Amino acid sequence: MNMTDEVCAHVAAADYAILDDFTVGRVKTRVLDAVGVIAAGVHAPRCDDLFNLLKSYGTAPQSTAFFRGELMGAPQAAMVNSFAMRSYDFEAIEAENENRKSSAAHISGTTVPTAFAAAERVHASGREFLTALVVGDDVAARLGAASGFDVYGGWDNTNTINGLGATVVAGKLGGLNEQELNNALGLSLNMLGGSMDNINYKTLAFKLPMALAARNAIFSADFAARGMTATHDAIGGKKGYFFLFCGEKQQPELLCKDLGRVFYGDVVIKPWSACRATHPSIDAVMQIVGAHDIDPEEVAHVTVHATPRTAQGFVGQPFEMGEDPQVSGAFSIIYTAAVAIAYRCVRPEYMNREAMEDPALQRLIGKIEIAPSLPSDEYQTAEADIVMADGTAYHARCDVPKGDIYQSPMSEEEVLDKFYRNIEFSQTLSREDADRVVQAVSRLEELDDVRELTQFMK
């Protein structure tokens, strides 16, 4: 039995009974967070264009394009919902593995939209939805840890581990057997890819790898269900995933270790709508403004201390609005620190040209510099120094940014507040319907048809 065979045997046999309460609670949190993040991004730059483009091709009315009042083909619905979810870099992140370690990943932004689209068209129950999502998230997270992925390495794992994990989700919900799942993963292998230059050049194409992975996953499962064959070991084969995408730091043995006994997934619910690499500096700044009631107009100078790698990476570049301000803001330590000082939060409403052109915020941006002064072996840390016009100086350090479920979790109240604020920002649902979404997610395992939840996202 090869590596892909072992994964497929596990997935095909999995049912709700193998899931523990902790795992189910975690995935429910990710689902609720995802709905709010999709709502926030539904009309973000180029989301309407993608929706209209996909509609122009003509599709069967199978699954909901969230908050648009229309059904689309399942692959197209998954794609457009994933694209919206990625818009503000606000989705759950960080693939967990053994010993509560984690690695850079954005799994849920693909797997949750895929699960909704694939479940809706077959009228899957809440338990079937949860089971498929858990096993798909788990496979993706294991691949993330096993790959040795480096965010500065060039390729973007939002359309590699996501593509394979989401294919598991779609295949499970499509009722594929072991051999069909194996073929589906082989088909998906042909569509994996993505470049981090989308982010280096601050372009909106950074949203595409995740969304393409969602579309391609459903296509791969559907074609395999019709008898299409593919490589027999997409993951560990001679020219499979590990060979094609993973370098010297890969650890393939992590993929199947304790498979079916421990379930992994994204472990960070983001409090701020920005790249996770900006969060340590945001949190350090927030410590100061929260403790000392800082007047932004009285700030004389700000120094953000980061590791050399972070300072030299895509979030450490000098801030320029460029042609896609939303992307420029979300991937900038300087801009997000300025927003944190000015507004004491970093949310989608500040990721646009109008907000960025505010004279007061522009003055604050000009007072911020990044110093590559922290030890190079630190991970997700930052320090901030804020000097006031009267010479008063403040300092703070962030060792673990907010959101990690083990080390610095958002409370249930904070997760709900994020959800409701995203709904309010998007103006997609009434408060009453938002409450109904919360209630439906809380009892997902009791739903006979997942459409009892998606009816509120039309």
N, C-alpha and C positions, 0 to 999 in steps of 0.2 A: 504493500500500500504506500503510494507516494504522499507527499505533503498535501497536495490538493485533494486527493482521495480522502485523507483523514479529516480535513475540514468539511468536505461535502457530506461525509457520513454523519458527522456531528450535527451539521445544520439540518439535514433531512430528518433526523430522529428527534430533534429538539421540540419540546412542547412547553406550555406555560408552567407545568408542574416543576420544572427544574429551576425556575427563577426564585430567588430568595427575596424577602421583603425589601432589603436594602437596595438591591439592584432595581427592583420595580420602582421604588421611590425615586431613585436617581434618574431613571429614564423619564418618568413623569415630569420631573423638574425640567429636564432638557426639552421635552415636548412643549410644555407651557411657555418656556423661554423662547423657543423657536417660533411659536405662533405670534408672540409679541414682536419679535425681531423682523419677521416677514411683514407684519403690518407696518412697522416703521419704515421699511424699505420698499414698499409696494410701488410707490411713485418716485423713487429716487432716480437720479440720472440714468437714462437709457433703459429703465425697466419697462416703461410704456412702449418704447420702440421695439424691444424684444418681444413683448406680448403681441403687438400688432404684426410683427414679422412672422411669428409662428402661426398666428391666426390666418395670415394671408396664404399659407400653404394648404390650409384646409385640414381639419383633424376631426376624429370621432369624439363625440361628447361623453367622455369617460370619467374624468377627474376634475376637481375644482382648481381653477386658477384663483388663488386666495384673494378675497376682497375685490373681485372684479365682476362678480355676478355672472360668470360664464364657466361652462365646462369645456375641457379640451381633451385631446388624446393624453393618456397617462404620461408618456415620455415628455410631451411638451409642457404639461402642467407641472411635473416635477422640475423641469428645467427653469421655468419662469419663477416658480416659488423659491427655488434655490438661489437664483440670481438676485431676487429681492432680499433674501435672507443674508446674503454676503455683502449687501450694499454699504452698510456702515461699519463693517468689521466688528459686529456686536454679538455674534453668535458664540455658542459654547466652544471651548477649545481645549487643547492639551490631552493627548492620548495617554491614558494610564497604562502602567504595567506593574509587574510584581514589586513588592516592597514600597508601594505608593510612589514609585518613580513616574515621571511623565516626560513626554517628548512633544515637540512642536507639531501641532495638527489642528485641523478644523473639520472634524468628522461630521458633526451633527448637521452642518449646513447642507450636506448632501444627503445623508441617510434619512433625516426626518422628512424632508419633502418627497423623497423617493417612497418612503413608507406610506405616507398619506395618499399619494397618487396611486400606488399599486394596490393599497387596501381598499380604497373607495370603489374602484371599478369591479371588484369581486365581492363587495359587501362584507369584507372581513370583520370579524368580531374584534372587540377591544383586546382580548387576550391574544388573538392571532397577530394583531398589529404590534403589540408589545413584545411578543416572542420574536418576531422577525426583526424588529428594531434592535432588540438586545443582542441577538446573535450577530447581526450585521455590524453594529457598533463594536462589538467585541473583536471580530475578525479584523476590522479596520485598525483598532487600537493596537492589537497585537502586531499587525504589519508595521504600524508606525514605530513601535519600540524595536522590532526586529530589524528594521531597515537601516538603522543608524543615520536617519535623515538629518541633514544639516540645512537650516533655513538659508544659509549663504552659499549652498552648494550649487545652485543653478536651477534644478528642477523643482516643481511645485507639487507637494504631495496631496494637495486638495483634489487632484485628478489622477492619483495613483492609488494610494491606500483607500481613498474615498470611493474610487471607481469599483474596486474589488469588494469592499464592504457593502456598498449599495447594491451591487449585483447579488450578493447574498440575501439582502433584504427583499429585493424584487423577486428573486427565485423562490424564496421561502413562501412569500405571499402568493406566488403563482402556482404553488403546489408542485414544484419540480422535484423529481427524484434525484438520487445521488449522481447518476451519469449525466442527467440534464444540467444539474448544477455545475458539474465539472466542465461541461461544454460552455455553459454561460460564462464562467470565469475565463475560459479560453478565448471566447469572443471578446469579452471586456478587455483582455490584455492588449488587443489590437488597437484600442482607443485610449489608452492611458497616455498622459503627457502633461505639459504645462511648464511655463517658464517664469522664474521669479523676476525677470526683466519687466513683466507687467507692473510690478511694484517699484522696481528701481527707477523706471521712467514715469511713475505716478500716472498710470493710465487706467481707465475703467475696465480694461480687459482683465484686471486682476480678479474680477468676479466670474469670469468665464470657466476656468478649469473646474471649479466646484459644481457649477450648473451643468456643464457638459457631462460630468461624471454621473449626475442624476439621470439625465436623459439617456445616456449610453447604457446605464445599468438596466433600465427597463427594456430597452431594445434588446440587449444581450439575453436577458431572461426569456423574452418573448420568442426570439429566434431559436433559442435552444429548445424551447418547448415544442417547436415545430419540427424538430429533428436535425437542426444544423449542428455540425460537429466542429470541434476545434482541438487545439493542443491538449494533451491529457494531463499535463501538470503545469498549469498557468503560473503557479506560485513558485515552485521549486525546480522546474524543469531546466534543461540545459540552456535554453534561451528564454526562460521565464522571468517573472517579476524580479526576483533577487539578482539574477544575472544582469538584467537590463538596467535596473535603477539603483542598485545598492552597491556601495563600495566596500572598502576594507573594514569599516566599522559595523557591518551587518552581523546580526546574531540570529540566523534562521531558526535556531532551536527554541527561541522564545515564542514562536508562533503557536505551537501545539502544546506547550507546557501547561498542564492543568486545564486543558481545553474541556469545557463543559462543567467544570467545577468552580471556576472563578470567571466573572464577567467584567470586562473592562469597557471603558468609554471615555468621552471627554470629561475632565474633572474640574474645569473652570467655567463658572457662569460669570460672564464679564459684567462688571459694574459700569464700564466706560466704553463708549463707541469709538474705539481706536485700537490700533495694533497693540498686541500684548506687550511688545517691547517698549511701548511708551508708558505702560501702567506703573512701573516702579517710580518713575519721575513724577507722574501725576499724583500718586499716593504720597510721595515725600512732600510735594508742594501742598497737597491738601492737609497734611498734618500741621503745617505752619499756618495756613490761612484759617484753619478751623480753630486753632488754639489761640491765635493772636488777633483775630478780627482785622486782617490786613486790608488797608485801603489801596486798591490797585493804582490809583493816581499818585500815591506817595511812595511807590516802589522805585528805587533808584537803579538796582541791578539784581539780576538773578543768575546764579551759576548752577547748572544741573551737572552733577558728577555721574559719569557712567563708565562702563568698562571700555577699553579701546575698541573692542569689536563692535559694541553697540554704537559708540560715537561715530565710527567710520562706516556703519551700515546704513540701510535705507531710511531708518528713522532719525539718523543723526545729521542728515543733510541740511544745509541752510534752507529756511522755509521760503518757498515761493508758491503762490496760488496756482500758477500754471493754467493749462486749459481744462483741467479737471480738479477744481478746488476740493471736492469731497475726498478724493484720494490723497491729495497733498496734505490735507489737514489730519486725516486719520493715521497717516504714516509719518508724523512729525513730532519729535519730542518738544521742539520749540513751540509749535503752535498749541499742542495740547496742554503744555505747562501754562501758557498764557491764558488759555480758556479756563483752566482749573483755578488760577489766581483770580480771574475776573468774575467767574460765575459759580465757582465751587462745585462744579460737575463738568463732565465732558460727554455731551449727548448729541444726537443727530441734528438738533436744531442749530448747532453752531458749525456744522460741516457744510457751509455754502458760502458763495462769494459775498453775499450781503453782510453776513456776520463777520467775515474776514476783513471786509473793507471798513469796519467801524474804526474811526480814528483813535479812540481810546485803546482798543485792542491792538492796533498797529503800533502805537507807542510802546505798549507792553512787550510786544514781540521783539522790538528793537533793543530791549534791555536784557534779553536772555541769551546766554551762551552755554555751550556744552563743553565740559572738560573731561577728557579721557583719562581720569585719574584713579578709577577704582581698579582693584586687582583683576587681572585678566581671567582668573579662574572662577570668578563669581558669576552667578546666573540669576537674571531677573532681579537685580538690585539697583538702587540709585540713591543718591544723596542730593539735597537741595540747600543752597544758601540764598537767602533773600535779604538784601540790604536796603533799608529804608532811606528816604531823603534826609532824615535827621541823624543818620548814622547807625541806628539800631540794626543789629544783625540777628538773623534767625537761622537755625540749622535743623535739618531733619534727615532721617535715613529710612529707607524702606528695604527690608530684607526679603519679604514675601508679599507681593502685591495682592490686593483684595480679590477674592473670587475662588481660590482653590478650596475644594470641599473639605480637604483634610487640614490644611495649614492656616487658611485665612478665609473661612467660608462666608458667603453672604447669608444672612439669616433668611428664614422663610418670608418674613415681612419685607425684607429688601428685594427678594426675588419677585414678590407680588407687586411691589411698588414699581420696579422696572417694567414689568408687564403692563401695568395700568398706564404708566407714563408713555410707553410706546404706543398703546392703543389711542390714548388722547392725542399724541403727536400726529398720528396717522389719520385721525378722524374717520376711522373705518367702522367702528362699532359703538353702540351706546354703552353706557356703564352697565346697564342691565344685561346686555348680551355678553359683555366682557365677563361679568360675574358668572354667566351660564357656561362660558368656555372654561373658566377656572373650576367650576363644579364638575363639568364633564370630564376634564382631564384627571381630576382627583379620583374619579371612579371609572377610569378607562377599562379596567379589567371586568367591569360589570356590563359594558355596552355590548349589545347583540350585533350592532352594526356601527362601524366607525363613522358612518355618516351622521350619527347622532351628535357627533362633535363637529364634523366639517360643515354641517348645515349653517353654523354660525359664521363661517368664513367665506360665504358666498358674496 
